[in-house]
Amino acid sequence: MNATNVQNMNKKKNDNYSYQDKFNILRVIEKKSDSTQRSIANELDISLGKLNYCLVELKKKGLIKINNFKKNPKKIKYMYFLTPKGFALKTKLTINFMKRKIQEYDELKNELKKNV
């Protein structure tokens, strides 16, 4: 999959968030499943509303599970887990990201050779 295909996929009418957003959210959830939505939003520098929307969509697509448990009688705490489908997508997105970066590196290297 090349960069143009990824950009086209990002422009789907039904997706209000990009594959990069999905990748970043899945990455954070995998690292810290007990993170709060606020901490994830702060780490990714996105709004809490956008993160909430993305989490709901990821859950609908079967990429994450959201479990809640009571930490104390007054508060509910959520934990986020990647499903096998979520792990597979994260792996695919990681591979595509690395391919794009290698392609960008090769293009820059060729450009520098032309200018020398």
C-alpha positions in Angstrom: 0.0 0.0 0.0 1.5 3.3 -1.0 1.1 6.8 0.6 -1.6 7.8 -1.9 -3.7 4.8 -1.1 -3.4 5.6 2.6 -4.4 9.2 2.0 -7.4 8.0 0.0 -8.4 5.7 2.8 -8.1 8.6 5.3 -10.7 10.5 3.2 -13.5 8.0 3.6 -16.8 9.8 4.1 -17.8 7.7 7.1 -14.5 8.1 8.9 -13.9 11.4 10.8 -10.6 10.2 12.0 -7.5 9.1 10.2 -5.6 5.8 10.1 -2.8 7.7 11.9 -5.3 8.5 14.7 -6.4 4.8 14.9 -2.8 3.7 15.0 -1.9 6.2 17.8 -4.9 5.3 19.9 -4.3 1.6 19.5 -0.6 2.0 20.4 -1.4 3.9 23.6 -4.1 1.4 24.6 -1.7 -1.4 24.1 0.9 0.3 26.3 -1.4 1.5 29.0 -4.8 -0.2 29.0 -5.8 1.6 32.3 -5.2 5.1 30.9 -8.0 7.6 31.3 -9.5 9.2 28.2 -8.1 12.5 29.4 -4.6 11.2 29.7 -4.8 9.5 26.2 -6.2 12.7 24.7 -3.4 14.7 26.3 -0.7 12.3 25.2 -2.0 12.3 21.6 -2.7 16.1 21.6 -6.3 15.6 20.5 -9.6 16.8 22.0 -11.3 14.6 24.5 -14.4 14.6 22.3 -12.5 13.3 19.3 -10.9 10.6 21.4 -14.3 9.6 22.8 -15.7 9.4 19.3 -12.7 7.4 18.1 -13.0 4.9 21.0 -16.7 4.3 20.3 -15.9 3.7 16.6 -13.0 1.4 17.4 -15.3 -0.5 19.7 -18.1 -0.7 17.1 -15.5 -2.1 14.6 -14.5 -4.8 17.1 -10.9 -3.4 17.5 -11.1 -2.7 21.2 -13.0 -3.8 24.3 -14.0 -1.3 26.9 -14.5 -2.7 30.4 -15.5 -0.7 33.4 -15.0 -1.5 37.0 -15.7 0.4 40.2 -12.5 1.7 41.8 -14.5 3.0 44.7 -18.2 3.5 45.3 -18.2 7.0 43.7 -16.2 6.5 40.6 -16.2 4.2 37.6 -12.9 3.4 35.9 -12.6 2.1 32.4 -9.9 -0.2 30.9 -9.3 -0.5 27.2 -8.0 -3.6 25.6 -7.1 -4.5 22.0 -9.0 -7.4 20.5 -7.2 -9.8 18.2 -8.7 -7.8 15.3 -7.3 -4.6 16.9 -3.8 -6.2 17.3 -3.9 -7.3 13.6 -4.9 -3.8 12.5 -2.2 -2.2 14.6 0.4 -4.5 13.1 -0.8 -3.7 9.6 -0.7 0.0 10.3 2.8 -0.2 11.8 4.0 -2.0 8.7 2.4 0.5 6.4 3.9 3.4 8.5 7.4 1.8 8.2 7.0 1.3 4.4 6.0 5.0 4.0 9.0 6.2 6.1 11.4 4.0 4.1 9.9 5.3 0.8 10.3 8.9 2.1 13.9 8.2 3.1 14.7 6.7 -0.3 13.1 9.7 -2.0 15.2 12.1 0.1 18.3 10.2 -0.5 17.8 10.2 -4.2 17.0 14.0 -4.1 20.3 14.6 -2.2 22.3 12.6 -4.7 20.9 14.7 -7.6 21.8 17.9 -5.8 25.4 16.8 -5.1 
